[in-house]
Amino acid sequence: MMEKDIVAAILRLLKKRPRCFAWKTHGGMYGTAGIPDIIACMGGRFVALEVKQPGGKPTRLQEITLGKIREAGGIAAVVTSVEEAKQTLVEKGGAA
């Protein structure tokens, strides 16, 4: 499965959840480097998911950004599937 397909599947899941607003961030010359692929607000919690294909690794800048989000009290993780995204949200106190 390509990364864009994983992102689309996770967004479909999130958009079905009550009290959830989620979107895909886009890179490029007008974006901010290191920002995770998916940003969401779920029941008042800030959520950031960096999506990778299985075996993929985040860049150093992505790791730093995810760390800053966690330090600020948000949920931030690298995920490779819809199931990992669900598990992350359950474990970190987001929505199930």
Backbone bond lengths (Angstrom), bond angles and torsions (degrees), N, CA, C in turn:
res aa  C-N    CA-C-N  psi(-1)  N-CA   C-N-CA  omega(-1)  CA-C   N-CA-C  phi
1 M - - - 1.455 - - 1.526 108.70 -
2 M 1.313 116.05 134.32 1.461 120.34 179.33 1.528 110.14 -77.43
3 E 1.328 115.13 156.26 1.467 119.96 -178.44 1.523 111.56 -57.18
4 K 1.314 118.10 -41.91 1.467 120.46 -179.16 1.524 111.77 -62.43
5 D 1.339 117.02 -31.71 1.466 120.80 177.91 1.532 111.23 -71.52
6 I 1.333 116.01 -37.15 1.468 120.54 177.11 1.531 109.64 -65.75
7 V 1.334 116.06 -44.46 1.472 120.97 177.88 1.526 109.87 -57.90
8 A 1.329 116.78 -48.04 1.472 120.73 -178.72 1.526 111.21 -60.80
9 A 1.329 117.60 -41.42 1.465 120.99 -179.96 1.527 111.27 -65.83
10 I 1.330 117.50 -40.92 1.466 120.75 178.35 1.525 110.40 -65.74
11 L 1.329 117.22 -41.37 1.464 120.20 178.44 1.527 111.25 -63.47
12 R 1.325 117.88 -39.41 1.467 120.01 176.53 1.525 110.65 -60.26
13 L 1.325 116.38 -42.47 1.464 120.82 177.65 1.528 110.61 -61.03
14 L 1.328 116.43 -50.71 1.464 120.51 -175.86 1.524 112.13 -63.92
15 K 1.313 116.99 -38.77 1.462 120.20 -176.97 1.527 112.74 -70.14
16 K 1.316 117.89 -14.80 1.465 122.11 175.34 1.526 111.82 -86.53
17 R 1.329 116.86 -14.10 1.460 120.69 -176.75 1.516 110.84 -78.31
18 P 1.336 117.34 139.29 1.469 118.94 174.82 1.532 109.71 -67.31
19 R 1.305 114.74 150.43 1.474 121.39 176.81 1.529 112.22 56.29
20 C 1.343 116.43 39.17 1.459 120.72 179.01 1.523 109.83 -130.93
21 F 1.316 115.09 129.69 1.463 122.63 174.17 1.519 105.45 -122.18
22 A 1.339 117.15 119.09 1.461 120.78 -174.98 1.520 111.00 -137.70
23 W 1.333 115.79 149.25 1.459 120.36 176.68 1.524 110.72 -151.31
24 K 1.332 114.23 161.36 1.469 122.83 176.48 1.512 107.04 -92.30
25 T 1.315 116.36 128.74 1.464 119.89 175.10 1.522 108.15 -83.39
26 H 1.302 116.34 155.31 1.453 120.95 -179.98 1.519 109.34 -124.85
27 G 1.315 115.29 133.38 1.463 120.37 178.36 1.521 110.11 -79.54
28 G 1.289 114.88 -153.95 1.449 119.83 -179.36 1.510 111.45 103.40
29 M 1.308 115.22 -174.41 1.462 119.77 -173.40 1.525 113.51 -69.01
30 Y 1.320 118.31 -17.32 1.462 120.41 179.84 1.521 113.09 -103.39
31 G 1.322 116.65 -2.43 1.462 121.21 178.88 1.521 110.97 -92.95
32 T 1.318 115.82 176.37 1.452 122.33 177.43 1.520 108.22 -106.34
33 A 1.309 116.57 124.34 1.468 121.59 -178.73 1.529 110.17 -61.17
34 G 1.334 115.57 139.49 1.462 120.85 175.23 1.510 115.73 90.72
35 I 1.337 117.78 -7.89 1.463 120.30 -179.26 1.531 108.52 -71.89
36 P 1.340 117.96 133.69 1.470 121.01 -179.22 1.533 112.82 -59.06
37 D 1.327 115.85 159.10 1.462 122.41 -176.42 1.518 113.75 -64.41
38 I 1.331 116.78 -39.46 1.464 121.31 -177.15 1.526 109.10 -122.50
39 I 1.333 114.13 129.94 1.463 121.38 175.51 1.528 106.48 -118.88
40 A 1.319 116.33 137.99 1.465 120.06 179.90 1.516 110.47 -147.88
41 C 1.321 113.64 156.99 1.457 121.51 168.08 1.520 104.94 -120.43
42 M 1.329 115.85 119.22 1.466 121.33 -177.07 1.517 109.27 -123.23
43 G 1.297 115.98 109.21 1.458 119.56 179.70 1.514 112.80 56.42
44 G 1.319 116.27 34.41 1.459 120.82 179.75 1.516 114.89 88.85
45 R 1.325 118.50 -2.23 1.472 122.28 178.89 1.513 109.87 -98.64
46 F 1.320 116.89 135.77 1.464 122.56 175.51 1.525 108.47 -81.26
47 V 1.329 116.35 129.47 1.461 122.04 -178.29 1.523 109.21 -128.62
48 A 1.329 116.35 133.83 1.462 122.26 176.91 1.522 108.49 -132.53
49 L 1.332 116.23 125.01 1.455 120.97 -179.60 1.525 110.46 -122.09
50 E 1.305 116.24 122.03 1.462 122.26 172.96 1.523 106.07 -93.14
51 V 1.316 116.96 119.41 1.464 121.74 -175.47 1.523 109.48 -99.69
52 K 1.323 114.97 131.52 1.461 122.56 177.00 1.518 109.20 -132.17
53 Q 1.311 116.07 155.85 1.453 119.94 170.13 1.520 106.99 -70.05
54 P 1.341 117.97 155.04 1.470 119.21 177.32 1.530 110.58 -51.67
55 G 1.323 115.38 131.58 1.457 121.76 -177.87 1.516 113.80 89.08
56 G 1.337 117.40 -10.71 1.467 120.93 179.97 1.520 111.21 -76.11
57 K 1.302 115.62 152.33 1.468 122.09 -178.66 1.518 110.14 -123.41
58 P 1.328 117.64 143.47 1.462 120.26 175.83 1.532 110.75 -71.39
59 T 1.323 115.18 154.57 1.461 119.60 174.94 1.524 108.95 -72.79
60 R 1.289 116.33 167.04 1.477 120.66 178.33 1.534 109.85 -59.70
61 L 1.328 116.85 -42.22 1.467 120.02 179.92 1.525 110.81 -64.22
62 Q 1.318 117.92 -39.48 1.459 120.93 176.54 1.524 111.18 -63.29
63 E 1.328 117.68 -41.84 1.465 121.18 177.03 1.521 111.10 -60.65
64 I 1.319 116.58 -43.77 1.468 121.38 179.40 1.527 110.28 -61.92
65 T 1.329 116.44 -45.44 1.461 120.99 -179.40 1.528 111.19 -62.91
66 L 1.331 117.50 -44.99 1.464 120.59 177.26 1.527 110.97 -60.04
67 G 1.318 116.90 -39.84 1.465 121.28 177.42 1.521 112.04 -62.33
68 K 1.324 117.43 -41.66 1.465 121.03 178.89 1.527 110.94 -64.85
69 I 1.325 116.84 -37.72 1.458 120.50 178.01 1.528 109.69 -64.35
70 R 1.329 117.02 -44.19 1.476 120.55 178.31 1.519 110.67 -62.25
71 E 1.341 117.08 -43.48 1.468 120.78 179.72 1.526 111.77 -60.57
72 A 1.335 116.37 -30.10 1.461 121.17 179.99 1.530 112.11 -84.24
73 G 1.334 117.03 -0.50 1.457 121.04 176.80 1.515 115.05 98.72
74 G 1.337 117.51 4.65 1.458 120.61 179.02 1.520 112.06 -87.10
75 I 1.302 115.39 169.59 1.458 122.65 174.10 1.520 106.46 -94.74
76 A 1.317 117.87 126.22 1.459 121.61 -179.36 1.521 109.08 -143.04
77 A 1.343 115.89 132.62 1.460 119.48 -177.87 1.517 111.14 -157.07
78 V 1.328 113.99 159.33 1.460 121.77 170.07 1.522 105.88 -98.43
79 V 1.330 117.34 128.11 1.465 121.82 -179.20 1.522 109.92 -129.86
80 T 1.348 115.04 152.83 1.460 120.03 -179.80 1.527 112.81 -121.11
81 S 1.335 117.06 4.94 1.461 120.63 -179.63 1.525 110.24 -163.73
82 V 1.326 114.29 167.61 1.464 119.70 174.93 1.523 109.71 -61.71
83 E 1.323 116.75 -41.42 1.470 120.31 -179.34 1.526 111.32 -61.62
84 E 1.326 118.06 -41.43 1.473 120.39 177.08 1.520 110.43 -64.32
85 A 1.317 117.17 -38.76 1.465 120.00 178.42 1.524 110.01 -62.44
86 K 1.345 116.95 -46.72 1.472 120.60 177.32 1.518 111.12 -57.76
87 Q 1.325 116.29 -47.77 1.467 121.53 -178.73 1.522 110.46 -60.78
88 T 1.307 117.39 -42.87 1.461 121.06 179.62 1.521 110.84 -60.74
89 L 1.319 116.77 -43.58 1.467 120.10 -178.25 1.528 111.15 -66.45
90 V 1.307 117.54 -38.75 1.467 120.81 177.89 1.522 110.38 -66.58
91 E 1.323 117.09 -47.85 1.473 121.63 -176.09 1.533 112.24 -67.73
92 K 1.323 117.10 -34.16 1.471 120.62 -174.17 1.524 113.51 -95.28
93 G 1.333 116.28 4.33 1.460 118.30 175.69 1.504 114.84 90.07
94 G 1.327 118.02 13.50 1.465 120.68 173.53 1.515 108.11 -83.54
95 A 1.277 117.04 -158.08 1.469 120.65 178.27 1.519 110.71 -82.29
96 A 1.299 117.14 151.30 1.469 122.03 178.72 1.506 110.29 -78.37
